[in-house]
Amino acid sequence: MAEIQPHADFLTSCQENRKKAMNYIQFRSALSPEDPKARFPGFRQGLTTFKAGQQVEKGAKPLPVDILMHESMPMVLSDGTKLYYDIFFPAGYENLEVVDKYKKIPALVAWSPYGKQKGGTLLDDFPFRAGVPKHWLSGLQKWEGPDPGFWCAEGYAIVNVDTRGAYTSEGDLEIMGYQEAQDGAEFVTWLSEQPWCNGKVGLTGNSWLAMIQWKIGSLRPKGLEALAPWEGIQDMYRDNTCQGGIPAGEFHNSIADTLASYGKLEDPPSVLVKYPLFTEYWEDKRANCEQINVPTYVAASWTNPIHTPGTLRAYRCIPESVPKWLRVHNSQEWPDYYADSSCRDLKRFFDYFLKGDVDNGWLATPKIRLSVLHLGLMTTWPLARTEYQKIYLTPEGKMSRSPSTESGQVIYDSKNGKALFRYRIPHDMETTGYFIARLAVSCPSSDDMDLFAQVCCLRGRSANKQGVLTIRPDNMMVIKLLKLLHDWHVGLQGVGMLFHWGPAGQLRVSHAHQLSEHATSFEPLYAHTERIPLTQGEIRVVEIPLRPYGMFWRKDDVMELTIAGNPVLPFPIPGVKPLQGTNTGAHTIHCLDRGDDSSCLVVPST
């Protein structure tokens, strides 16, 4: 891992890198706030009172207390840009300029461009509301942000911000770089100094609202006292937009199409097309979590299609001297974030660090909580007990504990074929951690290869693929139907993100020659700063980092590794155009005893 810079030097390097990144930046048109898809309620200012027992919308959870909303409040950044935010309070905060010192309360900030009310995406847009029943929430929450119906009743102010360029906030909408982080840091400090605030501010939320926490936290703004990122990538290039060096801008575009602005919208996928290697532009969008110095509660899952690797890497990078907790759940980010048990758990964390409730038992919370086995017994991530075992690929399509004694090859059509390797599990076992597919590969008809790897579990006489149900509809009959579809393995292409099937990874071979300074022995991240094509007849050994995963295997389960030239399984989020590898001809995997370079699957045995 890279050596940690002194914080003053880090801030200087951020500013210098930002100037270089601006040489690459490109913009596109944004969705107009007036477009119905933006769900913009119009620019309104004033005070609204919601009464206890009121249902803000049909089917929503009745409010437990009176709640006040101060709408479209302005804040001016140091460069003169005006942001607007909505802020929710429990009753008694009608006048925000004069507040008794005993009534000062902490603030929880939801920072994103998604709209401070509703926005371009709602839970209702997803099948089964993505596992979040309507009656769980008040309807006052912004997309992926905390619910004022819960938090105001517990003595917190909820602050929903429209970031620079979002909706009526001024400026162009820039994405996940130093500018956005600096805006957030300024806002946090300003907020902590308001007459009603006790000087303590926390950040919370899913996805974008989690990703930006890494960035804002690294700047260490005055007033920031706690972070609670619920599943957020740490490195936009390596974790999402160009994972393994393979450009994949469609998910980002699906998000960008919902972002409303009267200004311009930054366009990272267009930058990637013009500049496909890792540059200062992408460094500007990588979070330096080693600079975070406030208590942090990180939530992650094995099954998130976007965030898992980056979330767990970010947790690792936060210094051990900083109070930090990790909980890996077995659900999906939205139902986990809004579940009452999660809210109550997070409340204990915030109560301790933002209210000074030092007797609430939070410090007794285990540092690591995983949803696989031995809950609450771990103190480090990756698990200290992990042993990385190599299972070697054979020309017969099997995997073995011993490398093949004779050379052999497995060849597949890179356009629509795949190579399968299977290993029968000899006893019950757990694999929690980082998988790596180490492959010796060649391609006689091209100077590059896009490789996609997937590990899954096969079970029973019919060797049916085993998935996990990540979204649990609020209807037992529907759950039973989904289980039947899973067990019969029919109709699963249409259920998208409801199931997850195991760890996967991808890699462009021309990028696989120099490791990044951020690489580890269990997560071989490449630098992606130079393309070195394959030469005729060359066999190149590459390592494909698969997403971290926690799996329990029964005796006689079959571990199946699939290697292909396109994603083995379709991207699970509806509406995202499928990624296609850029390949020509046949791919060859060389299965032979090459010592450390032998083709194998590295498995985290725990």
C-alpha positions in Angstrom: 0.0 0.0 0.0 1.1 3.6 -0.7 2.6 5.6 2.2 0.2 8.0 3.8 1.0 11.7 2.9 0.9 14.4 5.6 -2.6 15.9 5.3 -1.4 19.4 4.2 0.6 17.8 1.4 -2.4 15.7 0.5 -4.6 18.8 0.1 -2.0 20.5 -2.0 -1.7 17.4 -4.3 -5.5 17.3 -4.6 -5.5 20.9 -5.8 -2.6 20.3 -8.2 -4.1 17.1 -9.6 -7.5 18.9 -10.0 -5.9 21.5 -12.3 -4.5 18.7 -14.5 -7.8 16.8 -14.5 -9.5 19.8 -16.0 -7.5 19.3 -19.2 -9.6 16.1 -19.8 -13.1 17.1 -18.6 -16.0 16.9 -21.0 -19.6 17.8 -20.6 -23.0 16.7 -22.0 -26.5 18.1 -21.9 -28.4 17.4 -18.6 -32.0 16.4 -18.1 -34.0 19.6 -17.8 -35.6 20.1 -14.4 -38.7 20.9 -16.3 -38.8 17.5 -17.9 -41.4 15.3 -16.2 -38.8 12.6 -15.7 -36.9 14.9 -13.3 -40.0 14.9 -10.9 -39.1 18.5 -9.9 -41.8 19.9 -7.6 -40.9 23.4 -8.6 -38.8 26.0 -6.7 -40.5 26.8 -3.4 -39.3 28.5 -0.3 -40.9 28.5 3.1 -41.8 26.5 6.1 -44.1 23.4 6.0 -45.4 21.5 9.0 -46.2 17.8 8.8 -48.3 16.6 11.8 -47.8 13.5 13.9 -49.9 10.6 12.5 -50.0 12.2 9.0 -49.3 10.0 5.9 -47.3 12.1 3.5 -48.3 9.8 0.7 -50.7 6.9 0.4 -49.4 3.8 2.0 -46.5 5.5 3.7 -45.6 5.2 7.3 -47.5 7.7 9.5 -45.2 10.3 11.0 -44.4 9.6 14.7 -43.9 13.3 15.6 -44.5 16.7 14.1 -41.9 17.5 11.6 -40.9 20.9 10.1 -39.4 21.3 6.6 -37.5 24.5 5.8 -37.6 24.4 2.0 -35.0 25.6 -0.5 -32.7 27.2 2.0 -29.6 28.9 0.3 -25.9 28.5 1.1 -23.2 30.3 -0.8 -19.9 28.6 -1.4 -16.6 30.4 -1.2 -16.5 30.9 -5.0 -19.9 32.5 -5.0 -21.9 29.5 -6.2 -25.3 29.2 -4.4 -26.6 25.8 -3.3 -30.1 25.0 -2.1 -31.1 22.5 0.5 -34.1 21.3 2.4 -33.8 20.7 6.1 -36.1 18.8 8.4 -36.5 19.3 12.2 -38.6 18.0 15.0 -41.1 20.6 16.3 -39.7 23.7 17.9 -37.3 24.9 15.2 -39.4 27.4 13.4 -36.9 30.2 14.0 -33.4 28.9 13.0 -31.6 32.2 13.9 -32.3 32.1 17.7 -32.1 28.6 19.3 -31.6 27.9 23.0 -28.2 26.3 23.6 -30.0 23.3 25.2 -32.0 22.7 22.0 -29.0 22.5 19.6 -29.0 19.2 17.7 -26.7 17.4 15.3 -27.2 17.3 11.6 -27.2 14.4 9.2 -26.4 15.4 5.6 -27.5 13.6 2.5 -25.2 14.9 -0.3 -26.0 14.0 -3.9 -27.4 15.6 -7.1 -30.5 13.3 -7.2 -32.9 16.0 -6.0 -33.6 17.2 -2.5 -37.2 16.0 -2.8 -38.0 12.8 -4.7 -35.9 13.1 -7.8 -35.4 11.2 -11.0 -35.3 7.8 -9.4 -37.7 6.3 -6.8 -38.1 2.9 -5.2 -41.4 2.6 -7.0 -39.4 2.4 -10.3 -38.1 -1.1 -9.3 -39.8 -4.5 -9.1 -41.2 -5.0 -5.6 -39.8 -1.6 -4.6 -36.4 -3.3 -4.5 -37.5 -5.0 -1.3 -38.4 -1.8 0.7 -42.2 -1.9 1.6 -44.0 1.4 1.3 -45.0 1.3 4.9 -41.3 1.3 6.1 -40.8 4.9 5.1 -42.5 8.3 5.6 -42.1 9.4 2.0 -40.0 12.5 3.1 -36.7 10.9 2.2 -34.6 11.8 -0.8 -33.3 9.0 -3.1 -31.0 6.8 -1.1 -31.0 9.2 1.8 -32.1 9.0 5.5 -35.8 9.2 6.3 -36.7 12.3 8.3 -39.7 10.4 9.7 -37.3 8.2 11.7 -34.4 10.6 12.4 -36.3 13.8 13.4 -38.1 11.7 16.0 -34.7 10.8 17.4 -33.5 14.4 17.7 -31.6 14.9 14.5 -31.9 17.5 11.7 -31.9 15.9 8.2 -30.3 18.0 5.5 -31.0 17.2 1.8 -28.7 19.1 -0.5 -28.9 19.8 -4.2 -25.2 19.7 -5.1 -23.5 22.2 -7.4 -25.5 22.2 -10.7 -28.3 19.9 -9.5 -31.8 21.2 -10.1 -31.8 24.9 -9.0 -28.3 24.9 -7.4 -26.0 27.1 -9.5 -23.1 25.9 -11.7 -22.4 22.9 -13.8 -22.9 19.4 -12.4 -19.5 17.9 -11.8 -19.2 14.4 -10.7 -17.3 12.8 -7.8 -14.1 14.9 -8.0 -12.2 17.3 -5.8 -14.6 20.1 -6.7 -17.6 18.2 -5.4 -15.7 17.1 -2.3 -14.5 20.6 -1.5 -18.1 21.9 -1.9 -19.3 19.2 0.5 -16.5 20.1 3.0 -17.4 23.8 2.9 -21.1 22.9 3.4 -20.4 20.7 6.4 -18.3 23.4 8.2 -20.9 26.1 7.4 -23.7 23.9 8.7 -21.9 23.0 11.9 -21.7 26.7 12.7 -25.4 27.4 12.3 -27.2 28.6 15.5 -29.4 25.5 15.8 -26.5 23.0 15.3 -24.5 21.5 18.2 -21.4 21.7 16.0 -21.5 18.0 15.0 -22.3 16.8 11.5 -22.5 13.3 10.1 -22.8 12.1 6.6 -25.0 9.1 5.6 -26.7 7.4 2.7 -26.3 4.8 -0.1 -24.3 4.7 -3.3 -23.5 8.2 -4.5 -24.3 9.4 -1.0 -21.7 6.9 0.3 -19.1 7.4 -2.4 -18.8 11.1 -1.7 -18.3 10.4 2.0 -14.9 8.9 1.3 -14.0 12.1 -0.6 -15.4 14.7 1.8 -14.0 12.7 4.8 -10.5 12.7 3.3 -10.6 16.6 3.4 -11.2 16.6 7.2 -13.6 19.6 7.3 -14.3 21.3 10.7 -17.5 20.0 12.1 -17.5 16.6 10.5 -17.7 14.1 13.3 -18.9 10.8 11.8 -19.4 9.0 8.5 -21.8 6.2 7.6 -21.3 5.1 4.0 -23.7 2.4 2.9 -22.0 0.7 -0.1 -20.0 3.1 -2.2 -17.2 2.6 -4.7 -13.8 4.1 -3.9 -12.2 4.3 -7.4 -14.5 5.2 -10.3 -12.1 3.9 -12.9 -11.2 0.5 -11.4 -14.5 -0.2 -9.6 -17.0 0.7 -12.3 -16.3 2.8 -15.4 -13.3 0.7 -16.6 -13.1 -2.3 -14.3 -10.1 -4.4 -15.3 -9.3 -1.9 -18.1 -12.5 -2.8 -20.0 -14.6 0.4 -20.7 -18.1 0.1 -19.5 -19.9 3.4 -19.4 -23.5 2.2 -19.7 -24.3 2.0 -16.0 -23.0 5.5 -15.5 -25.0 6.8 -18.5 -28.2 5.2 -17.0 -27.6 7.3 -13.9 -26.6 10.4 -15.8 -29.8 10.3 -17.8 -31.8 11.0 -14.6 -29.6 13.9 -13.4 -31.4 17.3 -13.8 -29.5 20.6 -14.2 -29.9 24.0 -15.7 -26.2 23.9 -16.3 -24.0 21.3 -18.1 -23.4 17.7 -16.9 -19.9 16.2 -16.7 -19.5 13.2 -18.9 -16.9 10.7 -17.7 -17.8 8.0 -20.3 -16.9 10.4 -23.1 -13.6 11.1 -21.4 -13.0 7.3 -21.2 -13.6 7.0 -25.0 -11.1 9.7 -25.7 -8.6 8.8 -23.0 -9.0 5.1 -22.1 -6.0 4.9 -19.7 -5.8 6.0 -16.1 -4.9 9.7 -15.9 -5.1 12.6 -13.5 -8.8 12.8 -14.5 -9.5 9.5 -12.9 -7.1 10.1 -10.0 -9.3 13.1 -9.2 -12.2 10.6 -8.8 -10.4 8.1 -6.6 -11.0 8.5 -2.9 -7.9 8.6 -0.5 -9.5 6.9 2.5 -6.2 6.7 4.3 -6.8 10.5 5.0 -10.1 9.9 6.9 -9.8 10.7 10.6 -13.4 10.5 12.0 -15.3 7.5 13.2 -16.8 5.5 10.3 -19.5 2.9 10.2 -19.3 1.0 6.8 -22.0 -1.2 5.5 -21.4 -3.6 2.6 -22.7 -6.7 1.0 -21.3 -9.6 -1.1 -24.0 -9.2 -3.7 -24.0 -5.5 -4.8 -23.3 -5.4 -8.5 -21.4 -2.1 -8.3 -20.0 -1.3 -4.9 -18.7 -4.4 -3.1 -14.9 -4.3 -4.0 -14.6 -0.5 -3.5 -16.5 -0.5 -0.2 -14.3 -3.1 1.3 -11.1 -1.6 -0.1 -12.2 1.8 1.4 -12.7 0.2 4.8 -9.2 -1.4 4.6 -7.6 1.9 3.7 -9.0 3.9 6.7 -6.2 3.8 9.3 -6.5 1.4 12.1 -6.0 4.3 14.5 -9.4 5.7 13.4 -12.5 4.1 15.1 -14.2 2.1 12.3 -16.8 -0.6 12.0 -17.7 -2.9 9.1 -21.0 -4.8 8.7 -21.4 -7.0 5.7 -25.1 -7.9 5.3 -26.9 -10.6 3.3 -29.6 -8.3 1.7 -29.5 -5.4 -0.8 -28.4 -1.9 0.0 -31.8 -0.2 0.1 -33.8 -2.7 2.2 -30.8 -3.0 4.5 -30.4 0.8 4.9 -34.1 1.4 5.7 -34.7 -1.7 7.8 -35.7 -0.7 11.4 -32.9 -2.9 12.8 -30.3 -1.1 10.7 -31.7 2.4 11.5 -31.5 1.5 15.2 -28.0 0.2 14.9 -26.9 3.3 13.0 -28.7 5.5 15.6 -26.5 4.1 18.4 -23.4 4.9 16.3 -24.5 8.5 15.7 -25.8 9.0 19.2 -22.4 8.1 20.6 -20.3 10.4 18.3 -22.8 13.2 17.5 -24.7 13.4 20.8 -22.1 12.2 23.3 -24.3 9.3 24.5 -21.2 7.4 25.8 -23.2 4.9 27.8 -25.2 3.4 24.9 -22.9 0.4 24.5 -21.7 1.3 20.9 -18.1 0.7 21.7 -18.9 -2.9 22.5 -20.1 -3.4 18.9 -17.8 -5.9 17.1 -15.5 -4.2 14.7 -16.4 -6.7 11.9 -19.8 -8.3 11.4 -20.2 -10.6 8.5 -23.3 -12.4 7.2 -21.6 -15.7 6.5 -20.4 -17.4 9.7 -19.1 -16.7 13.2 -20.9 -13.4 13.5 -19.2 -10.9 15.8 -16.0 -12.8 16.3 -13.8 -11.0 13.8 -11.6 -7.9 14.3 -9.8 -7.5 11.0 -10.6 -7.4 7.3 -9.6 -9.5 5.4 -10.1 -12.1 8.0 -6.9 -13.0 9.8 -7.7 -16.7 9.5 -7.8 -16.6 5.7 -5.6 -19.1 3.8 -5.4 -18.5 0.1 -5.4 -21.9 -1.7 -4.7 -22.6 -5.4 -7.0 -24.8 -7.3 -5.3 -25.6 -10.7 -7.1 -25.7 -14.0 -6.8 -28.8 -16.1 -7.2 -29.4 -19.9 -10.2 -31.7 -19.1 -12.2 -28.8 -17.7 -11.6 -29.7 -14.1 -9.8 -28.1 -11.2 -7.3 -29.9 -9.0 -5.3 -29.2 -5.9 -2.1 -30.2 -7.8 -0.9 -28.5 -11.0 -1.2 -30.4 -14.3 1.9 -32.5 -15.0 1.4 -32.3 -18.8 0.8 -29.3 -20.9 -2.6 -28.8 -22.3 -5.0 -26.1 -23.6 -8.6 -25.1 -23.3 -9.8 -23.1 -26.3 -13.1 -21.2 -26.6 -14.6 -18.8 -29.2 -14.2 -15.3 -27.8 -17.4 -14.0 -29.3 -20.0 -16.5 -28.0 -18.1 -19.4 -26.3 -16.8 -20.0 -22.8 -14.5 -22.4 -20.9 -15.8 -24.2 -17.8 -13.7 -25.7 -15.0 -15.2 -27.6 -12.1 -14.1 -28.7 -8.7 -16.0 -30.9 -6.3 -15.9 -29.7 -2.7 -14.5 -32.4 -0.5 -16.0 -31.1 2.8 -18.1 -28.3 4.2 -16.1 -25.1 3.9 -16.4 -21.3 3.9 -14.7 -19.0 1.4 -14.8 -15.4 2.7 -12.5 -12.9 1.1 -10.9 -12.3 -2.3 -10.9 -14.7 -5.2 -8.3 -14.4 -8.0 -8.4 -16.1 -11.4 -4.7 -16.5 -12.5 -4.6 -17.4 -16.1 -1.9 -18.1 -18.7 -3.5 -17.0 -21.9 -2.8 -16.4 -25.6 -4.7 -15.3 -28.7 -3.3 -16.1 -32.1 -5.6 -13.7 -34.0 -5.5 -10.5 -31.9 -3.1 -8.4 -29.9 -5.6 -8.1 -27.0 -8.2 -10.1 -25.0 -11.1 -9.1 -22.8 -11.5 -11.8 -20.2 -14.6 -12.3 -17.9 -14.5 -14.7 -15.0 -17.4 -16.0 -12.8 -17.4 -18.4 -9.9 -20.7 -20.1 -8.9 -21.9 -23.0 -6.9 -23.6 -26.1 -8.5 -25.7 -28.4 -6.3 -27.6 -31.6 -6.5 -27.9 -34.3 -9.1 -28.9 -31.8 -11.8 -26.0 -29.5 -10.8 -28.3 -26.5 -10.7 -26.6 -23.1 -10.2 -27.2 -21.7 -6.7 -28.1 -18.1 -6.2 -29.0 -15.9 -3.3 -32.2 -13.9 -3.1 -31.0 -10.4 -2.4 -34.3 -8.6 -2.6 -37.1 -10.1 -0.5 -40.6 -8.9 -1.6 -43.1 -8.1 1.1 -45.2 -11.1 0.0 -44.6 -14.7 1.0 -46.3 -16.1 -2.0 -44.0 -14.1 -4.3 -41.0 -15.3 -2.4 -42.1 -18.9 -2.8 -42.6 -18.4 -6.5 -39.1 -16.9 -6.9 -37.7 -19.9 -5.0 -39.4 -22.2 -7.5 -38.0 -20.3 -10.4 -34.6 -20.5 -8.8 -34.8 -24.2 -8.0 -36.1 -25.0 -11.5 -33.7 -22.5 -13.0 -36.3 -21.1 -15.4 -37.2 -17.5 -16.1 -34.2 -16.1 -14.3 -33.1 -13.8 -17.0 -36.1 -11.6 -16.3 -35.6 -11.1 -12.6 -32.4 -9.1 -12.7 -31.1 -7.9 -9.4 -33.3 -10.3 -7.3 -30.6 -13.0 -7.3 -26.9 -12.9 -7.1 -24.8 -15.9 -8.3 -21.2 -15.5 -7.0 -18.0 -13.5 -7.4 -17.0 -12.2 -10.8 -14.3 -10.1 -12.4 -13.0 -8.8 -15.7 -9.7 -7.8 -17.3 -8.3 -6.4 -20.6 -5.0 -8.3 -21.1 -3.1 -5.4 -22.6 -3.5 -3.5 -19.3 -2.3 -6.5 -17.2 1.4 -5.8 -16.9 2.1 -3.3 -14.1 0.4 -3.4 -10.7 -0.8 -0.2 -9.1 0.7 1.1 -5.9 -2.6 0.4 -4.4 -2.5 -3.4 -5.2 -2.3 -6.1 -2.5 -1.4 -9.8 -2.7 -5.1 -10.6 -2.5 -6.4 -7.7 -4.8 -4.1 -7.3 -7.8 -5.2 -3.9 -9.1 -3.4 -2.8 -12.2 -2.1 0.7 -12.9 -3.9 1.0 -16.3 -1.5 3.7 -17.4 -0.1 2.0 -20.4 -1.3 -0.5 -23.0 1.1 -3.3 -24.0 -0.4 -5.5 -26.8 0.2 -9.2 -27.0 2.8 -10.3 -29.5 2.4 -13.2 -31.9 2.8 -16.5 -30.0 3.1 -14.8 -26.6 1.6 -16.5 -23.5 0.8 -13.9 -20.9 0.1 -14.7 -17.3 -2.6 -12.3 -15.9 -4.5 -12.1 -12.6 -8.2 -11.2 -12.7 -9.3 -9.9 -9.3 -12.8 -11.2 -8.5 -15.1 -9.3 -6.2 -14.8 -10.3 -2.5 -17.4 -12.7 -1.4 -18.6 -14.8 1.5 -19.9 -18.2 0.6 -20.6 -21.4 2.5 -20.1 -24.7 0.5 -21.6 -28.0 1.4 -19.7 -31.3 0.8 -20.1 -32.4 -2.8 -21.1 -29.0 -4.0 -19.3 -28.1 -7.3 -17.3 -24.9 -7.6 -17.5 -23.8 -11.2 -15.2 -21.3 -12.8 -16.4 -19.8 -16.2 -14.0 -17.8 -18.4 -15.5 -16.1 -21.4 -15.0 -13.1 -23.8 -18.2 -11.5 -22.6 -19.9 -11.1 -19.2 -21.0 -14.5 -18.0 -24.2 -13.1 -16.6 -26.1 -10.0 -17.7 -25.8 -6.8 -15.7 -28.6 -7.1 -13.1 -29.9 -3.6 -13.1 -32.9 -3.1 -15.5 -32.3 -0.7 -18.4 -28.5 -0.9 -18.5 -27.2 -1.9 -21.9 -25.2 -5.2 -21.8 -21.4 -4.9 -21.9 -19.7 -6.7 -24.8 -16.0 -7.6 -24.9 -13.9 -6.4 -27.8 -12.5 -9.7 -29.0 -11.5 -11.5 -32.2 -11.1 -15.2 -32.8 -10.3 -18.0 -30.3 -8.9 -17.5 -26.8 -6.5 -20.1 -25.4 -6.0 -20.9 -21.7 -2.8 -22.8 -21.1 -3.1 -25.5 -18.4 0.3 -26.8 -17.4 2.8 -26.7 -14.5 4.4 -23.3 -14.7 5.1 -22.9 -11.0 3.6 -19.7 -9.7 2.4 -18.9 -13.2 0.2 -22.0 -13.5 -3.4 -21.3 -14.4 -5.4 -21.6 -11.2 -8.2 -20.1 -9.1 -7.0 -18.6 -5.9 -9.6 -19.3 -3.2 -9.9 -17.6 0.2 -10.4 -20.5 2.5 -11.6 -19.5 6.0 
